[in-house]
Amino acid sequence: QVHMVESGGGLVHAGGSLTLSCTASGQIYNDFDLEMAWFRQAPGKGREPVAAITWTGGSTYYVPSVKGRFTIPRGDAKNTVNLQMNRLKPEETAVYYCAGDLPGVSVWDDEDEYDYWGQGTLVTVSS
């Protein structure tokens, strides 16, 4: 079983910044980093994609609403990813989830592409 664990959530004022981290551990049956992504679920809404990074780190993807404000760098450890969030908006209050899968994800923003999910970390952006 692969365990995904997010951390770094908290309360910030609108316009503030926060960095989330996610690490995958357990039985990962590949020789490379997982392809990893961030999704979020706002209160009363469905889960939506935020950003993703390929296992090589050569490509990153962002939804238009966060492009230019968020970045998704790899962490220093294998199967670790961060989400650097700047100029946060109140409507971005959500539980943020990291997701991962073996290399080969073809549609980065489709949650069904990812087999491994964390429990989520809550980000609250006050007005």
Secondary structure as GFF3:
##gff-version 3
##sequence-region A 1 127
A	DSSP	beta_strand	2	7	.	.	.	ID=ss1
A	DSSP	beta_strand	10	13	.	.	.	ID=ss2
A	DSSP	beta_strand	18	26	.	.	.	ID=ss3
A	DSSP	beta_strand	35	41	.	.	.	ID=ss4
A	DSSP	beta_strand	47	53	.	.	.	ID=ss5
A	DSSP	beta_strand	60	62	.	.	.	ID=ss6
A	DSSP	beta_strand	70	71	.	.	.	ID=ss7
A	DSSP	beta_strand	80	85	.	.	.	ID=ss8
A	DSSP	three_ten_helix	90	92	.	.	.	ID=ss9
A	DSSP	beta_strand	94	101	.	.	.	ID=ss10
A	DSSP	three_ten_helix	111	113	.	.	.	ID=ss11
A	DSSP	beta_strand	116	117	.	.	.	ID=ss12
A	DSSP	beta_strand	121	126	.	.	.	ID=ss13
###
